[in-house]
Amino acid sequence: MDLGERGRTGADDGPVEPWARYDPWRSAPATPSGAQPPPTGPVGPAHESAPSPESPSEPGTRARRRGVIIAVTLAALVTGTLGGYLGARYERDGGARTLVLPAPAPGPERPAGSVADLAARSLPGVVTLRASGSGEAGTGTGFVLDERGHILTNNHVVAPAAGGGALTVTFSGGQTLRAEVVGRDAGYDLAVVRVRGVKNLTPLALGDSEGVRVGDPVVALGSPFDLPNTVTSGIISAKERPVTAGGEGEQSDISYVDALQTDAPLNPGNSGGPLLDATGHVIGVNSAIRSADTTGEGQAGSVGLGFAIPVNQARWVAGELLAHGHVAHPVIGVALDSREDRNGALIGGDEDAVTPGGPADRAGLAPGDLVTAADGRPVTSTEDLIVRIRAHRPGDRLRLTYVREGKEHHATLTLAAAD
């Protein structure tokens, strides 16, 4: 009898399928001693037989498998994400080391007399002025003269407000107050204004412009183009530079300045601000600039030619304005003829060109004389002579050199005060 037939019929119980009770997911039962275990190798078509009713259901098995796969996938995703994050941190922070940044280096020392030192000490005493009225408006600079609230600036800064317009003063810390004009003078281009109700002012110390030398370092403070607390520096590039400004043809509005010239950058809005020496003393009041702009359009910037009123003159004018509200201009008692350029200042040819009994008349000058020097300094134009005269005060003595009929003469006269 072959093995196939034997598997289909049992000796006592009838036909029995040898694999009917096999469950591949259940551990094999213990084999009785001496019994042979069932074959475990491949048996061909037996593996393809349908499971018996007692085997586990196939959908449940697949669900368990799917759950295991999802859990493993999620674990791998979490592990990969965490590993990537930790790797990035490791790369950024240099591994397990603690990241320590270097301590900030100490700043440079700023010795007394440095630009930073002068600016820190002086800016609290510098103000920005804004004037408006009669269809005009402007911005300029000024500086505190005393603890009573008096401030010195240029006349052309406050002129828009002089006819009842508005004038405000803004301190370096931002406080803004209304101001009033105490006195002003167009010929010297200086004005004094006052603010009230403010304490702890910082007046700037006035120096001596006579002791200034070409090449001395200087610092300019102001509000160019309405930018407060601006600091620029340079040197004194020339002294006794005759400068005329303003007026637009009106003699009463023209200012004549025997100016200090500086290459410290000055721009519109610097007018009226202080020019400081290396000790922080005011040696000049910034007043004018020479600009390369000849188009007449807009406001040109600095080209390194700025001019300041010497502080010795500004001190005297400010004192006159505080005491009297106006300034008496020094004169020599002549009418000058600027129509002809003869390399000097020509006294008019009319009989009344020299004021009878005036300083020039008493010194012997006559109509038609050509003044070529004042106090030994050349005079090349009418404006030059006026500037030299305005650099003095009434009562001062002035030595003139003049030419009459081709011959040079000298005369010393005492300046009078204009009526």
Number of C-alpha atoms within 10 A of each C-alpha: 5 6 7 8 10 14 13 12 13 12 8 6 7 8 13 13 11 12 14 15 12 15 14 10 9 9 8 11 7 7 10 8 6 6 7 8 11 11 7 6 6 8 9 8 7 11 10 8 10 9 17 12 9 10 15 14 10 9 9 10 11 11 11 10 11 12 11 11 12 11 11 11 12 11 12 12 12 11 12 12 12 12 12 12 12 13 13 13 13 13 11 10 13 11 13 9 8 8 10 7 6 6 6 6 6 6 6 6 7 11 10 12 13 15 21 14 14 22 20 10 13 23 22 18 20 30 31 28 30 23 22 21 17 12 8 11 17 20 23 28 34 32 29 25 23 15 13 16 19 23 27 26 30 28 25 27 28 32 24 21 23 20 11 12 17 17 25 21 25 19 21 17 12 11 10 15 16 15 21 20 20 18 22 28 24 21 21 26 26 26 29 27 25 20 17 12 8 11 9 8 16 18 19 21 16 18 20 16 20 11 7 17 14 13 12 13 20 24 25 25 30 32 26 23 16 18 13 24 20 15 19 16 17 16 17 22 19 17 19 16 16 20 22 19 18 17 14 8 8 8 11 11 18 17 23 25 30 25 26 29 27 29 21 25 20 30 24 21 24 32 29 35 29 34 28 26 23 15 15 24 20 26 26 30 31 32 32 25 26 16 15 11 12 7 8 7 7 7 12 16 17 17 16 18 18 24 31 27 30 27 25 17 21 24 17 12 26 27 14 16 21 17 12 12 17 17 23 16 20 21 22 23 20 21 16 23 18 15 9 11 12 14 14 23 26 27 21 20 15 12 11 12 18 25 17 13 10 17 22 23 18 17 17 13 23 20 20 20 22 26 28 24 21 20 14 11 15 17 25 17 21 21 19 25 25 22 22 22 24 21 21 17 20 17 13 12 16 18 15 23 20 21 18 14 8 9 7 13 15 15 15 17 20 19 23 20 14 12 7
